[in-house]
Amino acid sequence: MSHYYTLARPYAKAVFNSALAKNKLQDWQTVLQILTAAIETQKLSHMISDPRFSNEAWLMCLNKIYADMLPNLEKKFSEEINNFLKLLLEYQRLYVLPDILTLYKRLVAMHQGILVVQVSSPFEINETQKKKLTEALEKRYQIKMEMNYHLDKDLLGGVMMRSRGFVIDGSVRGHLRRLKNDLMR
């Protein structure tokens, strides 16, 4: 999966700032989740790059999707969503919606004082282990954490944790690298 964070960042920040100012953080997150899920469906994902599908057709389609999913939206909020979609369509950035959602969620978490941590492991981590790891890290760093786990078959063992520019390398490869560096001194 490709990431277009550089392209998505200004959109995510703009949506976040608007949502924060209007106290609609959760509403925008829901809308972004619905729109992302829609364009990631097999049927719509193939149509993103199809020049026969006009911006107006996309706008009608996406408006229908979120309107059906969220029938009680305020008219003013619907207009904001519509303007956001027009902007993405005008600059042909609809394909970055998944990354806008990811970055938006990170901004919300930072605003709420939650540190989002990516945990890589070569094996599945069970719920008990996840809970213990989260509790230990929250206690050590004194901050609420949201842990996102994924498998990384390139790791030999252990775990690798990344967040906001810091890395905790508890992998076997990391231990071997540190051991080699220590022995070379």
C-alpha positions as a Markdown table, in Angstrom:
| # | Residue | x | y | z |
|---|---|---|---|---|
| 1 | Met | 0.0 | 0.0 | 0.0 |
| 2 | Ser | 1.4 | 3.3 | -1.0 |
| 3 | His | 1.4 | 6.3 | 1.3 |
| 4 | Tyr | 0.9 | 9.8 | 0.1 |
| 5 | Tyr | 1.4 | 11.6 | 3.4 |
| 6 | Thr | 3.1 | 14.6 | 1.9 |
| 7 | Leu | 0.1 | 15.2 | -0.3 |
| 8 | Ala | -2.4 | 14.4 | 2.4 |
| 9 | Arg | -0.9 | 16.4 | 5.2 |
| 10 | Pro | -2.3 | 19.9 | 4.2 |
| 11 | Tyr | -5.8 | 18.4 | 3.7 |
| 12 | Ala | -5.7 | 16.6 | 7.0 |
| 13 | Lys | -4.5 | 19.7 | 8.9 |
| 14 | Ala | -7.1 | 21.9 | 7.3 |
| 15 | Val | -9.9 | 19.4 | 8.1 |
| 16 | Phe | -8.6 | 19.0 | 11.7 |
| 17 | Asn | -8.3 | 22.8 | 12.3 |
| 18 | Ser | -11.9 | 23.3 | 10.9 |
| 19 | Ala | -13.2 | 20.4 | 13.0 |
| 20 | Leu | -11.5 | 21.6 | 16.1 |
| 21 | Ala | -12.8 | 25.1 | 15.7 |
| 22 | Lys | -16.4 | 23.9 | 15.2 |
| 23 | Asn | -16.2 | 21.1 | 17.8 |
| 24 | Lys | -16.7 | 18.4 | 15.1 |
| 25 | Leu | -13.7 | 16.1 | 15.6 |
| 26 | Gln | -15.7 | 12.9 | 15.8 |
| 27 | Asp | -18.1 | 13.9 | 13.0 |
| 28 | Trp | -15.3 | 14.6 | 10.6 |
| 29 | Gln | -13.5 | 11.3 | 11.6 |
| 30 | Thr | -16.7 | 9.4 | 10.8 |
| 31 | Val | -17.2 | 11.1 | 7.5 |
| 32 | Leu | -13.5 | 10.5 | 6.5 |
| 33 | Gln | -13.9 | 6.8 | 7.5 |
| 34 | Ile | -17.0 | 6.4 | 5.4 |
| 35 | Leu | -15.5 | 8.2 | 2.4 |
| 36 | Thr | -12.3 | 6.2 | 2.7 |
| 37 | Ala | -14.2 | 2.9 | 2.9 |
| 38 | Ala | -16.2 | 3.9 | -0.1 |
| 39 | Ile | -13.2 | 4.7 | -2.4 |
| 40 | Glu | -11.4 | 1.6 | -1.2 |
| 41 | Thr | -14.2 | -0.7 | -2.4 |
| 42 | Gln | -13.1 | -2.7 | -5.5 |
| 43 | Lys | -15.8 | -1.1 | -7.6 |
| 44 | Leu | -14.9 | 2.5 | -6.9 |
| 45 | Ser | -11.1 | 2.1 | -6.5 |
| 46 | His | -10.8 | 1.2 | -10.2 |
| 47 | Met | -12.8 | 4.3 | -11.2 |
| 48 | Ile | -10.6 | 6.8 | -9.5 |
| 49 | Ser | -8.2 | 7.0 | -12.4 |
| 50 | Asp | -10.9 | 6.6 | -15.0 |
| 51 | Pro | -11.1 | 9.8 | -17.0 |
| 52 | Arg | -14.7 | 9.0 | -18.1 |
| 53 | Phe | -15.9 | 9.4 | -14.6 |
| 54 | Ser | -16.3 | 13.2 | -14.1 |
| 55 | Asn | -15.8 | 15.2 | -11.0 |
| 56 | Glu | -19.5 | 15.9 | -10.9 |
| 57 | Ala | -20.3 | 12.2 | -11.1 |
| 58 | Trp | -17.8 | 11.5 | -8.3 |
| 59 | Leu | -19.3 | 14.3 | -6.2 |
| 60 | Met | -22.8 | 13.0 | -6.6 |
| 61 | Cys | -21.7 | 9.4 | -5.8 |
| 62 | Leu | -19.8 | 10.3 | -2.7 |
| 63 | Asn | -22.5 | 12.8 | -1.5 |
| 64 | Lys | -25.0 | 10.0 | -1.8 |
| 65 | Ile | -22.8 | 7.6 | 0.1 |
| 66 | Tyr | -22.2 | 9.8 | 3.1 |
| 67 | Ala | -25.8 | 11.1 | 3.1 |
| 68 | Asp | -27.2 | 7.6 | 3.2 |
| 69 | Met | -24.8 | 6.6 | 6.0 |
| 70 | Leu | -25.4 | 9.8 | 8.0 |
| 71 | Pro | -28.9 | 10.9 | 7.2 |
| 72 | Asn | -29.1 | 13.4 | 10.1 |
| 73 | Leu | -26.3 | 15.7 | 9.0 |
| 74 | Glu | -26.8 | 19.4 | 9.5 |
| 75 | Lys | -27.0 | 21.2 | 6.1 |
| 76 | Lys | -24.1 | 23.5 | 7.0 |
| 77 | Phe | -21.9 | 20.4 | 7.8 |
| 78 | Ser | -23.0 | 18.8 | 4.5 |
| 79 | Glu | -21.8 | 21.9 | 2.6 |
| 80 | Glu | -18.4 | 21.7 | 4.3 |
| 81 | Ile | -18.0 | 18.0 | 3.3 |
| 82 | Asn | -19.1 | 18.9 | -0.2 |
| 83 | Asn | -16.6 | 21.7 | -0.4 |
| 84 | Phe | -13.8 | 19.4 | 0.9 |
| 85 | Leu | -14.7 | 16.8 | -1.8 |
| 86 | Lys | -14.8 | 19.4 | -4.5 |
| 87 | Leu | -11.3 | 20.5 | -3.5 |
| 88 | Leu | -10.0 | 16.9 | -3.6 |
| 89 | Leu | -11.6 | 16.3 | -7.0 |
| 90 | Glu | -10.4 | 19.6 | -8.5 |
| 91 | Tyr | -6.8 | 18.8 | -7.6 |
| 92 | Gln | -7.3 | 15.0 | -8.4 |
| 93 | Arg | -6.4 | 14.0 | -4.8 |
| 94 | Leu | -9.3 | 11.6 | -4.1 |
| 95 | Tyr | -6.8 | 8.7 | -3.9 |
| 96 | Val | -5.1 | 10.3 | -0.9 |
| 97 | Leu | -8.3 | 10.0 | 1.3 |
| 98 | Pro | -7.0 | 7.0 | 3.2 |
| 99 | Asp | -3.8 | 8.9 | 4.1 |
| 100 | Ile | -5.9 | 12.0 | 5.0 |
| 101 | Leu | -7.8 | 9.8 | 7.4 |
| 102 | Thr | -4.6 | 8.3 | 8.9 |
| 103 | Leu | -3.1 | 11.8 | 9.5 |
| 104 | Tyr | -6.3 | 13.2 | 10.8 |
| 105 | Lys | -6.6 | 10.5 | 13.4 |
| 106 | Arg | -3.0 | 11.2 | 14.4 |
| 107 | Leu | -3.8 | 14.9 | 14.8 |
| 108 | Val | -6.9 | 14.1 | 16.9 |
| 109 | Ala | -4.8 | 11.7 | 19.1 |
| 110 | Met | -2.1 | 14.3 | 19.6 |
| 111 | His | -4.8 | 16.9 | 20.5 |
| 112 | Gln | -6.2 | 14.5 | 23.0 |
| 113 | Gly | -2.8 | 13.8 | 24.5 |
| 114 | Ile | -2.6 | 10.2 | 23.1 |
| 115 | Leu | 0.6 | 8.9 | 21.7 |
| 116 | Val | 0.1 | 6.7 | 18.6 |
| 117 | Val | 2.6 | 3.9 | 18.5 |
| 118 | Gln | 3.2 | 1.5 | 15.6 |
| 119 | Val | 4.3 | -1.9 | 16.9 |
| 120 | Ser | 5.8 | -4.4 | 14.5 |
| 121 | Ser | 6.3 | -8.1 | 15.4 |
| 122 | Pro | 7.1 | -11.2 | 13.4 |
| 123 | Phe | 4.3 | -13.1 | 15.2 |
| 124 | Glu | 0.8 | -12.4 | 16.3 |
| 125 | Ile | 0.6 | -10.7 | 19.7 |
| 126 | Asn | -2.3 | -11.9 | 21.9 |
| 127 | Glu | -4.6 | -9.6 | 23.8 |
| 128 | Thr | -3.0 | -10.2 | 27.2 |
| 129 | Gln | 0.5 | -9.4 | 25.8 |
| 130 | Lys | -0.9 | -6.3 | 24.1 |
| 131 | Lys | -2.5 | -5.1 | 27.3 |
| 132 | Lys | 0.7 | -5.7 | 29.3 |
| 133 | Leu | 2.8 | -3.9 | 26.7 |
| 134 | Thr | 0.5 | -0.9 | 26.6 |
| 135 | Glu | 0.3 | -0.7 | 30.4 |
| 136 | Ala | 4.1 | -0.9 | 30.8 |
| 137 | Leu | 4.8 | 1.8 | 28.2 |
| 138 | Glu | 2.1 | 4.1 | 29.5 |
| 139 | Lys | 3.5 | 3.7 | 33.0 |
| 140 | Arg | 7.1 | 4.3 | 31.9 |
| 141 | Tyr | 6.4 | 7.3 | 29.6 |
| 142 | Gln | 3.4 | 8.7 | 31.6 |
| 143 | Ile | 1.2 | 9.2 | 28.6 |
| 144 | Lys | -1.9 | 7.5 | 27.2 |
| 145 | Met | -1.0 | 5.4 | 24.2 |
| 146 | Glu | -2.8 | 4.0 | 21.2 |
| 147 | Met | -1.0 | 0.9 | 20.0 |
| 148 | Asn | -1.3 | -0.2 | 16.3 |
| 149 | Tyr | 0.0 | -3.7 | 15.8 |
| 150 | His | 1.0 | -5.3 | 12.5 |
| 151 | Leu | 3.0 | -8.3 | 11.4 |
| 152 | Asp | 6.5 | -7.9 | 10.0 |
| 153 | Lys | 7.9 | -11.2 | 8.7 |
| 154 | Asp | 11.3 | -9.5 | 8.1 |
| 155 | Leu | 11.9 | -9.3 | 11.9 |
| 156 | Leu | 13.6 | -12.4 | 13.4 |
| 157 | Gly | 11.9 | -12.0 | 16.8 |
| 158 | Gly | 11.1 | -9.4 | 19.4 |
| 159 | Val | 9.2 | -6.1 | 18.6 |
| 160 | Met | 10.0 | -2.8 | 17.0 |
| 161 | Met | 8.0 | 0.3 | 18.2 |
| 162 | Arg | 7.8 | 3.6 | 16.3 |
| 163 | Ser | 6.1 | 6.9 | 17.1 |
| 164 | Arg | 6.7 | 10.6 | 16.4 |
| 165 | Gly | 10.4 | 10.2 | 15.5 |
| 166 | Phe | 11.5 | 7.8 | 18.2 |
| 167 | Val | 12.1 | 4.1 | 17.8 |
| 168 | Ile | 12.4 | 1.4 | 20.5 |
| 169 | Asp | 14.1 | -1.5 | 18.8 |
| 170 | Gly | 13.5 | -4.7 | 20.9 |
| 171 | Ser | 14.0 | -6.9 | 17.8 |
| 172 | Val | 16.5 | -9.7 | 17.7 |
| 173 | Arg | 18.2 | -8.0 | 14.8 |
| 174 | Gly | 18.5 | -4.8 | 16.9 |
| 175 | His | 20.0 | -6.7 | 19.8 |
| 176 | Leu | 22.5 | -8.4 | 17.5 |
| 177 | Arg | 23.5 | -5.1 | 15.9 |
| 178 | Arg | 24.1 | -3.6 | 19.4 |
| 179 | Leu | 26.1 | -6.6 | 20.5 |
| 180 | Lys | 28.2 | -6.4 | 17.3 |
| 181 | Asn | 28.8 | -2.6 | 18.0 |
| 182 | Asp | 29.8 | -3.3 | 21.6 |
| 183 | Leu | 32.2 | -6.0 | 20.6 |
| 184 | Met | 33.8 | -3.8 | 17.9 |
| 185 | Arg | 34.7 | -1.1 | 20.5 |
